[in-house]
């Protein structure tokens, strides 16, 4: 039914801070997703997912106050439920595991590629919506889990074509940091505050950093800040202990797996409150980015919030936005090629039926084929094929229908071959 | 940092009307998505996507009042923007095409598999969130487009293993219906009202249907309702005209493509206001469902709302929820099999390093391998493999490390073979 045209014309722009994915964009996105999938599935991880809508209470217990209060999309539905567009996947995967903890078999290896929302000012590397690979292993207390997951994080970078010198993997252990806090006499509340300050270290000035520490620790803050600067001095200061031994063992095991670009960094905190042990980050060393691409760690207590039994867990999240920046800076993005292999042009509209019938035969051979229905000049039809990035054209006219031999043209090389239908599959691969 | 445990335990249930996808669920979902992709890509369609967040104004012009006012998730963000969780994809794809109408080459064949939200009472076949295949062709005025898209809709059902007798494709043309409205002297407003009543025909009682028509058309409503009941009488009444000829031509062309289970249905309306010509629905004939699985039609005016030039379009949307009901009722859902092929068990914790090293070698051969880190008895490790649905186990102990020959067990048949590492790829495929 024709309705009146709206007087105000509607904008074609997307909502602020989110992206449209045209086929060329989705091609890159799918390259990222496919590479993620290939690597994590080779380690036996199974894919799960859930809705982007979650009850708001899910994030209130453990995600860190700033994230829930200031940075989420939370609204009240008509049934008076407080709903959040998930800002991270870990609470969701913990919820799914807790719901079936009695029937699931451990170790449980799961992954997902959800979209996540953060309500914040869009900037380089930070959008309001991004997609994130989440890789988690549940039910393993020993550091075999830590080793495997960090090996996967490394393997992903290599699968994208990155060299060891393009990135480093920073590692820390919150338990080791807790030993330091104890030595400096910090109680739980102040430890939490100091962690938040260290987490912001790279985003604030040196003087603000020092002043913030001073406010909590007084004179001792000078030595404290000094120790954070040097791994050797810090390890000396802490002396031999269980946690430093474990960290050294972890780094040794990673080396055995070929993961050699690993560095201990006592200032590595990760934003979320739920981490309980080893945390790590994949850090881009390219001067354009020079920042964390992704990371994760051990969270052994998160399932408590559902009243489930304790299930140890280790996992990480890798975002598509920072990863894409990494791939662009290191020139690792492949060239766009559509999945369509052949574009059929008709010499006139009279041959469209025949073109359709040829297309159906090629499709049965597993070739993806597009047919031009416009009735435009053949030259214009070939231009369309070229604009779509389709590699081959095939022209159908009276002669072709009669002889059943067709001119198949490679648009990149300009080479043309006369072929029978059954020969096409060999040429276009 | 350890924080106090929350006093109230958080629910493990998902938000109302949305689904969690455990690996077994996502397996079915991915089977649906993969089948959709395979068929539409064979016709040369390229994938695009966009964010689930859209400006609310996008839906106000053409989607139909009920849908926007009562059935969407719409909220105001902190920047005072009215935002909607997209209830359908067509306005989004129209937006993307309109934004680049000058540089895109037509005919343009695009598809997407977005998630969509409707705020309504969850019921069989209708959830608050579902995924929907969207297939659209832009820039083709002739019915070649209609034929291709309906052929794809049919091809998808066949690709899932459906028989012709499992479903019918109902077809109508809004232009033909407009001829009928004119014959009955209905003006634009009343035509719109009558369309809405016909659209609800199957959801309301016969007497309500007749009374609603009577309210608008008076005595004439009796003949009007009678004509809707019989295709022959209706076509007789309308006489030979352009639109009935076109519909017959369309049905003929579909038959030539092998699409024979097509039926003309003058009561087929489709809910959205933007359709301008042929509309169709794939209808499940199974008594458990007996309803529309999916459908679409021609919408030649939708790009007007962006102030773009007129670009004819034909498309459909196929939802995962109704399709899954169809597949279940017709017993067309495949059995769950994980992508992991081999589960490695260690005779004791001493052999976990060796198990890891074997796993890495198998992964290099393209085999997906999971390693058990628990140190449990081998029998319990095999139980875990079985619960995960992994088809093969491989046990590593002192003997195996020495001889480099490993017992590979098929968990389904119970058969065990002694193999070298390089032989495994042949056995597990």
Interface residues (C-beta under 8 A of the other chain):
Chain A: X1 X2 X3 X5 X6 X9 X10 X11 X12 X13 X14 X15 X16 X18 X19 X20 X21 X22 X23 X25 X26 X29 X30 X41 X42 X43 X44 X46 X47 X48 X49 X50 X51 X52 X53 X54 X55 X57 X58 X60 X61 X62 X73 X75 X77 X78 X79 X81 X83 X85 X95 X96 X98 X99 X100 X104 X105 X106 X107 X109 X110 X115 X117 X119 X128 X129 X139 X140 X142 X144 X145 X148 X174 X178 X188 X191 X192 X195 X256 X257 X273 X276 X301 X304 X305 X306 X307 X308 X338 X339 X340 X343 X352 X353 X356 X359 X360 X363 X366 X367 X368 X369 X370 X371 X372 X373 X374 X383 X384 X387 X388 X390
Chain B: X1 X2 X3 X5 X6 X9 X10 X11 X12 X13 X14 X15 X16 X18 X19 X20 X21 X22 X23 X25 X26 X29 X30 X41 X42 X43 X44 X46 X47 X48 X49 X50 X51 X52 X53 X54 X55 X57 X58 X60 X61 X62 X73 X75 X77 X78 X79 X81 X83 X85 X95 X96 X98 X99 X100 X104 X105 X106 X107 X109 X110 X115 X117 X119 X128 X129 X139 X140 X142 X144 X145 X148 X174 X178 X188 X191 X192 X195 X256 X257 X273 X276 X301 X304 X305 X306 X307 X308 X338 X339 X340 X343 X352 X353 X356 X359 X360 X363 X366 X367 X368 X369 X370 X371 X372 X373 X374 X383 X384 X387 X388 X390
